[in-house]
Amino acid sequence: MLAAAAPLLGASRAGRRLLAASSVVYCAMLTAALATSQPADHGADTTTFLAAFPVMHLTWGAGFLVGLARPR
């Protein structure tokens, strides 16, 4: 949802700070997930693991927003 609101948030100084802070928190959580899951122990590539999380979250979020927009 934050990505969908990014253009609006980017218009104000407080919004840009919120976007920056949320990006830092997301990167920290991604780093923690990488450290705790140890993808190399399971034969997974670290780069693929790091790329999969943002793609997964963006596509799930987009699907959620599309679902909200569809008439029932």
Summary of the structure (lengths in Angstrom):
residues: 72
radius of gyration: 15.4
end to end distance: 21.0
largest distance: 45.1
contacts: 145
relative contact order: 0.11
helix: 85%
strand: 0%
